Amino acid sequence: MVSMGGIPAEWAAENRPGWHVSLWVIWLIAAGVLGVAEVLTTTLALGLIAAGALAAGLTGAAGGGPVAQALVFVLVSLGGIVLIRPVALRRLRRRPGLRTGAAALVGQTGYVLDDVTPRGGRVRIGGEEWSARPYDDRSVIPAGSEVDVLQIKGATALVHPRE
């Protein structure tokens, strides 16, 4: 049977104009939203769930039904969270922290400008002038000596003569 305009009636009934979005497209949209959320939150969980949604979307695009898509989503998401996330978190925690500010001066070599005594003194560390005291309260470090910075307390470097 042919409807108006020469289009078969069965086809016209099944393909009415309007929005018809396949489930796999919804999975891909969810994967994109979850991926953006991961970038904004850096939880390492939303990204793995996004991978599950992407895998489910690809399964649907390849012809898998809704049950197969849901199963792939659950397996990939759980697998990522259970297997990949703990390994990634351990690896991130093992990275040594970047020392900045005064903490970055510890371990540096300094040059004594004014004698360093338990009451004070001046050293040049990395191009900056710092107040200093000897790490060992009983020693005096003469001007012109090289020292190692052992600790920073407030705005004072605790130094030890270089050997």
ZIBELMO-V223032 format. One record per pair of residues at least 4 apart in sequence whose C-alpha atoms are under 7 Angstrom apart, sorted by the first residue. I is the first residue (numbers start at 1). GAP is how many residues later the second one is. D is the distance in Angstrom with one decimal. If there is no record, write none. Layout:
I;GAP;D
I;GAP;D
This chain:
1;7;6.2
1;8;6.1
2;4;5.8
2;5;5.9
2;6;4.5
2;7;5.5
3;4;5.6
3;5;5.7
3;6;5.1
7;5;6.5
8;4;6.2
9;4;6.1
10;4;6.3
11;4;5.9
12;4;6.0
21;4;6.6
22;4;6.9
23;4;6.4
24;4;6.4
24;33;4.2
24;34;6.9
24;36;4.8
24;37;5.8
25;4;6.3
25;32;6.5
26;4;6.1
27;4;6.1
27;26;5.3
27;27;6.3
27;29;6.4
27;30;4.8
28;4;6.3
28;25;6.5
28;26;5.5
28;29;5.4
29;4;6.3
30;4;6.0
30;23;6.5
31;4;6.0
31;19;4.3
31;20;6.7
31;22;5.0
31;23;5.4
32;4;6.3
33;4;6.2
34;4;6.1
34;12;5.7
34;13;6.4
34;16;5.1
35;4;6.4
35;11;6.8
35;12;5.3
35;15;5.7
36;4;6.4
37;4;6.1
37;9;6.8
38;4;5.2
38;5;6.3
38;6;6.8
38;8;5.1
38;9;5.2
44;4;6.7
44;41;6.3
45;4;6.4
45;36;6.3
46;4;6.0
47;4;6.2
48;4;6.4
48;29;5.7
48;32;5.5
48;33;6.4
49;4;6.3
49;28;4.7
50;4;6.1
51;4;6.1
51;26;6.8
52;4;6.1
52;20;6.9
52;21;4.5
52;22;6.9
52;24;4.8
52;25;4.6
53;4;6.1
53;20;5.5
54;4;6.2
55;4;6.1
55;17;6.6
55;18;6.5
56;4;6.2
56;13;4.5
56;14;6.6
56;16;5.4
56;17;5.1
57;4;6.1
57;12;7.0
58;4;6.1
59;4;6.5
59;5;5.3
59;10;5.8
60;4;4.6
60;5;6.2
60;9;6.0
64;4;5.7
64;5;6.4
65;4;6.2
66;4;6.1
67;4;6.1
68;4;6.1
69;4;6.1
70;4;6.2
71;4;6.1
72;4;5.9
73;4;5.9
74;4;5.9
75;4;5.8
76;4;6.0
77;4;6.2
78;4;5.9
79;4;5.6
80;4;4.9
80;5;6.3
81;4;5.1
82;4;7.0
84;4;6.2
85;4;6.1
86;4;6.2
87;4;6.2
88;4;6.2
89;4;6.2
90;4;6.3
91;4;6.9
99;4;5.8
99;5;4.9
100;4;4.9
102;50;6.6
103;49;7.0
105;44;6.9
106;43;5.2
106;44;5.5
106;45;5.7
106;46;6.9
107;41;6.2
107;42;5.3
107;43;6.1
108;40;5.9
108;41;5.6
109;16;6.6
109;37;6.8
109;38;5.7
109;39;4.7
109;40;6.2
110;13;6.1
110;14;5.4
110;15;4.6
110;36;5.7
110;37;5.1
110;38;6.1
110;39;6.8
111;12;5.4
111;13;5.1
111;14;6.7
111;33;6.5
111;34;6.0
111;35;4.7
111;36;6.2
112;10;6.1
112;11;4.3
112;12;6.4
112;31;4.9
112;32;5.3
112;33;5.4
112;34;6.2
113;9;5.3
113;10;5.1
113;11;6.8
113;30;5.2
113;31;6.3
114;7;5.3
114;8;5.0
114;9;7.0
114;29;5.0
115;6;5.4
115;25;7.0
115;26;5.7
115;27;4.6
115;28;4.7
116;4;5.6
116;5;4.1
116;6;6.6
116;16;6.3
116;17;5.6
116;18;6.3
116;24;5.7
116;25;5.0
116;26;6.5
117;4;6.1
117;16;5.8
117;17;6.2
117;22;6.7
117;23;4.8
117;24;6.6
118;15;5.5
118;16;6.1
118;19;5.4
118;20;6.9
119;14;6.8
120;11;6.7
120;12;5.6
120;13;5.0
121;10;5.7
121;11;5.0
121;12;6.2
122;7;6.8
122;8;5.7
122;9;4.7
122;10;5.4
123;6;5.7
123;7;5.4
123;8;6.4
123;9;6.3
124;4;5.4
124;5;4.4
124;6;6.1
125;4;6.3
125;5;7.0
130;26;6.4
130;27;6.7
131;24;6.8
131;25;5.0
131;26;6.3
132;24;5.0
132;25;4.6
132;26;5.8
132;27;6.9
133;24;6.4
133;25;5.2
133;26;6.4
134;5;6.4
134;6;6.9
134;24;5.4
134;25;5.0
134;26;5.9
135;23;4.9
135;24;5.2
135;25;5.7
141;4;6.9
141;20;6.7
146;15;6.3
146;16;5.5
147;12;5.9
147;13;5.4
147;14;4.4
147;15;4.6
148;11;5.5
148;12;5.4
148;13;6.4
148;14;5.8
149;8;6.5
149;9;6.1
149;10;4.6
149;11;6.7
150;8;5.8
150;9;5.5
150;10;7.0
151;6;6.0
151;7;5.1
152;4;5.8
152;5;4.6
152;6;6.0
153;4;6.3
